[in-house]
Amino acid sequence: MIDILMSTYNGARFLAAQIDSILAQDHTEFRLIIRDDGSTDETVKMVEDYTVRDPRVVFVKDDRGNLGAPRSFMTLVEASKSALLMLSDQDDIWLPDKVSRTLCKMNQLLEEHGGNVPLAVFTDLTVVDEDLDVINASFWRYQKLEPLLSRRWQDLLAQNVVTGCTLMLNQAAKKAVLPFQLPEMMHDHWIAANVAKYGKLEFVAEPTVLYRQHSQNAEGARDFGPRYSFSKLSGLSDRFSFYRRAATVFGDTSALGLSFRKLRLNLKRLI
């Protein structure tokens, strides 16, 4: 059994299409576990309606309210007991064989490394607008990201290339990412960097998600280029402070080392 973990927040506009795409997967042995992070729109009612229509949909009621996406997702990860976990955003569309294609790669890793090694798989995405018209067939090409750097955890800590809504991880990986020690870090980045350091992180070089871009995206895709890079210069001080905290938690690196890695990787993306 696979647990698909979704955190929702005021997502009523696109939520039904996303849930429908998950329920239509060609691999059907899963539970879709949803935690709402304090929505004020129709999101909760929509989720409750789905729990009546399909027993695979489970609504986790949590009185803590708004935790923010990283902590909300990590709360779901901590609570899951299934052998395999996947993460889902509330506003994308999963391609019909997303689960089965990711599971195929995960099974290869399990056969090679065994279940006691932290393992995770991620994939490419197709970037689309809010009407699902294609912006770019490959998120990696659009962002000029190199998925192979995910095999070097220090590079991955400096520059994340793993999108959470494509992740699948095993229970050993779950243990490796708990407790969540950097709540200011996005959950997918935290998971990916820990699995890369302590286990094996692999990828499927094909899109499995229509990655919907709209005005309410918590995280999203931006065409990478000089203008995008220069727009980030104002945040260098905050980034260095984050790298300093991350280096303390992860060890075997430094804030200065991470900063130089980030600079090198971004320069490579610009060439």
Secondary structure as GFF3:
##gff-version 3
##sequence-region A 1 271
A	DSSP	beta_strand	2	8	.	.	.	ID=ss1
A	DSSP	alpha_helix	12	23	.	.	.	ID=ss2
A	DSSP	beta_strand	30	36	.	.	.	ID=ss3
A	DSSP	alpha_helix	43	53	.	.	.	ID=ss4
A	DSSP	beta_strand	57	60	.	.	.	ID=ss5
A	DSSP	alpha_helix	69	79	.	.	.	ID=ss6
A	DSSP	beta_strand	84	88	.	.	.	ID=ss7
A	DSSP	beta_strand	93	94	.	.	.	ID=ss8
A	DSSP	alpha_helix	98	113	.	.	.	ID=ss9
A	DSSP	beta_strand	119	128	.	.	.	ID=ss10
A	DSSP	beta_strand	134	136	.	.	.	ID=ss11
A	DSSP	alpha_helix	139	143	.	.	.	ID=ss12
A	DSSP	three_ten_helix	147	151	.	.	.	ID=ss13
A	DSSP	alpha_helix	153	158	.	.	.	ID=ss14
A	DSSP	three_ten_helix	164	166	.	.	.	ID=ss15
A	DSSP	beta_strand	168	170	.	.	.	ID=ss16
A	DSSP	alpha_helix	171	176	.	.	.	ID=ss17
A	DSSP	alpha_helix	187	198	.	.	.	ID=ss18
A	DSSP	beta_strand	200	212	.	.	.	ID=ss19
A	DSSP	alpha_helix	226	231	.	.	.	ID=ss20
A	DSSP	three_ten_helix	233	235	.	.	.	ID=ss21
A	DSSP	alpha_helix	236	250	.	.	.	ID=ss22
A	DSSP	alpha_helix	255	270	.	.	.	ID=ss23
###
